[in-house]
Amino acid sequence: MKGSYGNKVLFDDAGLTLFRINEDGSLGDICDILITPLSGGLGSNSRIDVDKKTGRFQLIEVISRQHSIVANPSSEIFALCDKGMDRIYTYRLDRDKGKIVPLDEFDAEVGCFPRYGVFHPSLPMYYANNETEATLNSFHYDETTGKLDRFSYKTLLLEDSDGRKQGSQDILVHPNGKALYVSLSGDFNYLATLRLNEKGIPSLVQNIPCGGIFPRGIAISPDERFLLSGNIRSGNITTFRILPDYTLESTGMIYDAVSPSAIRFYVS
């Protein structure tokens, strides 16, 4: 009403942007933008959450929140995790026209927040973790159609959570395709190790303390001997040996860092 106060939350569109790359490696013009679908407000996709401190009900608006996009080894398929819509999309590029072409989409469990995904280096397999759960989605994919066929949805914990908060952060596959690693946050400051068999099917074999608080980014050294964990809340980077069976063993070496998040190695 006139003379009263209120608030309104506005959200921008979630856009996937395609840039041209010039011959010298610099970014060129934007050649395409693809907007992922939004809920359009409080609608059928909205959900009711309960505030754990007050016990009050909260109606949460579901909006698109693109979080990560990765290419398969041939760069023919791109998979995007939209943690706002609990959805994973696949695309291909029309390189002649400079356009993003939508292919398939997978609807995950409500409120799981698909966070990061990674492709197997040699098999038609794609793996994605969930930000609000210590869980892993495993898919077969078709490189022609981009269709994702989930064959496994499994926990990343060897123990019962007993109602404790759990979630996943980073995910990566060993370069030889024989192991997969996931960092687990919340009440579980673990690194999860999964072996991948000859068909790329994962089996959980280890939960090891990350050596810090809230492990975020993980990376494997170029010589494939070590794994590093950036622990954002404790402000340190911890290091682990990758053993012959692909499980991890702490080296005991810890390096101070300011809120370490994503970790990448660059070899000149």
C-alpha positions as a printed Julia matrix, in Angstrom:
268×3 Matrix{Float64}:
  0.0     0.0     0.0
  1.01    3.6    -0.51
  3.31    4.86    2.24
  4.33    1.35    3.35
  7.59   -0.53    2.9
  8.33   -3.91    1.43
 11.09   -5.84   -0.26
 11.41   -7.55   -3.58
 14.1    -9.98   -4.68
 15.09   -9.79   -8.33
 17.15  -12.4   -10.15
 19.02  -12.0   -13.41
 18.72  -14.59  -16.13
 21.17  -17.5   -15.97
 23.09  -17.34  -19.23
 25.57  -19.73  -20.8
 27.9   -17.58  -22.91
 29.96  -18.72  -25.89
 33.02  -16.69  -26.9
 35.13  -16.94  -29.99
 38.85  -17.48  -29.37
 41.22  -15.48  -31.54
 44.31  -16.98  -33.17
 46.54  -15.44  -30.49
 44.47  -17.13  -27.75
 42.67  -13.99  -26.63
 38.89  -13.88  -26.25
 36.95  -12.59  -29.21
 33.32  -11.58  -29.56
 30.4   -13.27  -27.88
 28.78  -15.42  -30.55
 25.92  -16.97  -28.57
 24.1   -16.79  -25.23
 21.75  -19.52  -24.07
 19.41  -18.83  -21.14
 18.55  -21.84  -18.99
 14.87  -22.05  -17.97
 13.85  -20.41  -14.69
 10.88  -21.16  -12.47
  9.43  -17.72  -13.09
  8.76  -17.2    -9.38
  7.03  -19.26   -6.74
  5.48  -21.99   -8.78
  5.26  -25.74   -9.1
  9.05  -26.05   -8.8
  9.18  -24.21   -5.48
  9.76  -26.19   -2.33
  9.09  -25.82    1.38
 12.06  -25.95    3.75
 12.1   -25.82    7.53
 14.51  -23.45    9.28
 16.46  -25.72   11.67
 16.88  -23.0    14.3
 13.37  -21.54   14.45
 11.28  -24.4    13.1
  9.5   -22.0    10.76
  8.49  -22.98    7.28
 10.18  -21.2     4.4
  8.95  -21.21    0.81
 12.07  -21.31   -1.33
 11.95  -19.96   -4.86
 13.76  -22.24   -7.28
 15.85  -20.42   -9.88
 18.49  -21.48  -12.35
 22.01  -21.39  -10.88
 24.51  -22.68  -13.4
 27.5   -23.92  -11.45
 29.86  -25.84  -13.73
 30.28  -26.95  -17.32
 32.78  -29.49  -18.66
 33.55  -31.05  -22.04
 33.93  -34.75  -22.79
 37.33  -35.9   -24.15
 36.36  -35.27  -27.79
 34.78  -31.88  -26.95
 31.63  -32.99  -28.74
 29.44  -33.0   -25.61
 29.28  -30.41  -22.83
 27.54  -31.12  -19.51
 26.27  -28.3   -17.28
 25.26  -28.69  -13.62
 22.41  -26.34  -12.67
 22.23  -26.6    -8.9
 19.3   -24.19   -8.62
 17.01  -26.31  -10.77
 18.45  -29.67   -9.63
 19.16  -30.45  -13.26
 22.01  -31.45  -15.55
 21.94  -30.3   -19.18
 23.99  -31.47  -22.17
 24.9   -29.43  -25.23
 27.01  -29.55  -28.34
 28.51  -26.73  -30.36
 27.6   -25.82  -33.92
 31.09  -24.58  -34.7
 30.22  -23.35  -38.18
 27.46  -21.08  -36.91
 28.96  -20.41  -33.48
 25.87  -21.64  -31.62
 25.13  -23.66  -28.48
 22.78  -26.55  -29.3
 20.7   -28.04  -26.42
 20.59  -31.83  -26.38
 19.32  -33.54  -23.22
 18.48  -32.81  -19.6
 18.39  -34.92  -16.46
 16.2   -34.06  -13.45
 17.97  -34.94  -10.21
 16.45  -35.3    -6.74
 14.83  -32.1    -5.43
 17.18  -30.04   -3.29
 20.32  -32.08   -4.01
 22.09  -29.22   -5.91
 24.17  -30.94   -8.65
 27.54  -29.17   -8.25
 30.41  -30.49  -10.38
 30.69  -33.1   -13.08
 33.57  -34.9   -14.78
 33.87  -37.17  -17.82
 35.82  -40.42  -17.92
 38.97  -39.99  -20.06
 38.26  -42.93  -22.37
 34.78  -44.38  -21.69
 31.34  -42.81  -22.38
 30.8   -42.15  -18.67
 29.96  -38.97  -16.78
 29.96  -38.5   -13.0
 28.38  -35.65  -11.0
 28.25  -34.94   -7.27
 25.65  -33.08   -5.18
 26.31  -30.05   -2.99
 23.77  -30.83   -0.26
 24.44  -34.57   -0.16
 27.46  -36.85    0.01
 26.21  -38.65   -3.08
 27.44  -39.44   -6.57
 25.46  -39.75   -9.82
 27.0   -41.99  -12.5
 25.8   -41.89  -16.11
 26.36  -43.51  -19.46
 26.12  -40.9   -22.2
 25.53  -40.99  -25.93
 27.95  -38.74  -27.79
 25.55  -38.27  -30.71
 22.39  -37.39  -28.8
 23.89  -36.17  -25.52
 21.45  -38.37  -23.61
 22.4   -39.09  -19.99
 21.38  -42.49  -18.66
 21.92  -42.7   -14.89
 22.84  -46.19  -13.75
 23.98  -45.41  -10.21
 23.11  -43.0    -7.39
 25.14  -43.85   -4.33
 26.49  -42.51   -1.06
 30.08  -41.34   -0.72
 30.22  -42.24    2.99
 31.43  -45.53    4.39
 29.62  -44.77    7.67
 26.05  -43.81    8.54
 25.59  -40.03    8.54
 23.32  -40.21   11.63
 21.62  -36.99   10.58
 24.87  -35.03   10.4
 25.24  -32.44    7.66
 26.94  -33.75    4.56
 27.74  -32.41    1.11
 30.1   -32.72   -1.83
 32.44  -30.12   -3.27
 34.99  -31.02   -5.96
 35.27  -34.14   -8.12
 37.96  -35.49  -10.42
 38.93  -38.65  -12.25
 42.49  -39.99  -12.22
 44.06  -39.41  -15.68
 44.26  -43.16  -16.32
 40.53  -43.57  -15.6
 40.98  -46.09  -12.78
 39.92  -43.96   -9.82
 37.66  -41.07   -8.88
 38.03  -38.62   -5.97
 35.46  -36.35   -4.27
 35.91  -33.81   -1.47
 33.21  -33.93    1.23
 32.29  -30.93    3.36
 30.03  -30.1     6.32
 30.4   -32.36    9.33
 32.49  -34.68    7.16
 35.85  -33.22    6.22
 36.74  -36.24    4.12
 38.21  -37.11    0.77
 36.38  -40.03   -0.82
 38.22  -42.5    -3.04
 36.34  -44.66   -5.53
 37.89  -47.27   -7.79
 36.62  -47.46  -11.37
 36.54  -50.88  -13.01
 37.15  -51.58  -16.68
 33.59  -50.41  -17.46
 33.95  -47.21  -15.45
 31.63  -48.36  -12.67
 32.63  -46.82   -9.31
 33.03  -48.56   -5.97
 33.68  -46.61   -2.76
 36.84  -47.79   -0.97
 38.02  -44.96    1.29
 37.05  -41.93    3.39
 40.17  -40.17    4.66
 40.26  -36.96    6.75
 41.32  -34.04    4.56
 43.59  -32.61    7.24
 41.66  -29.37    7.46
 38.16  -27.92    7.57
 35.78  -27.76    4.6
 37.8   -29.24    1.71
 36.85  -27.42   -1.48
 39.12  -27.89   -4.51
 41.27  -30.95   -5.17
 43.9   -31.59   -7.85
 46.3   -34.34   -8.94
 49.93  -33.42   -9.6
 51.18  -33.71  -13.21
 53.31  -36.75  -12.3
 50.13  -38.4   -10.88
 51.85  -39.15   -7.56
 50.06  -36.7    -5.28
 46.64  -35.24   -4.6
 46.23  -31.77   -3.05
 43.21  -30.56   -1.07
 42.4   -26.88   -0.58
 40.64  -26.58    2.79
 38.87  -23.25    2.65
 37.77  -22.72    6.27
 40.98  -23.88    7.96
 43.06  -21.93    5.45
 45.48  -24.66    4.42
 46.44  -27.0     1.59
 47.11  -30.62    2.51
 48.92  -33.21    0.42
 48.37  -36.94   -0.06
 50.29  -39.73   -1.79
 48.32  -41.7    -4.35
 49.14  -45.32   -3.51
 49.3   -48.16   -6.08
 45.71  -49.16   -5.23
 44.66  -45.48   -5.74
 43.8   -44.91   -2.08
 45.28  -41.82   -0.41
 47.88  -41.5     2.34
 48.63  -38.2     4.06
 52.19  -36.92    3.57
 51.86  -34.82    6.73
 52.83  -31.74    4.72
 50.51  -28.76    5.23
 50.76  -25.33    3.62
 49.03  -22.19    4.84
 46.79  -20.44    2.31
 44.08  -17.8     2.37
 40.7   -19.48    1.74
 42.05  -21.93   -0.87
 39.34  -23.02   -3.26
 40.01  -24.29   -6.8
 43.49  -25.76   -7.37
 45.16  -26.14  -10.76
 48.64  -27.17  -11.87
 50.32  -25.34  -14.76
 53.4   -26.83  -16.4
 55.49  -24.55  -18.6
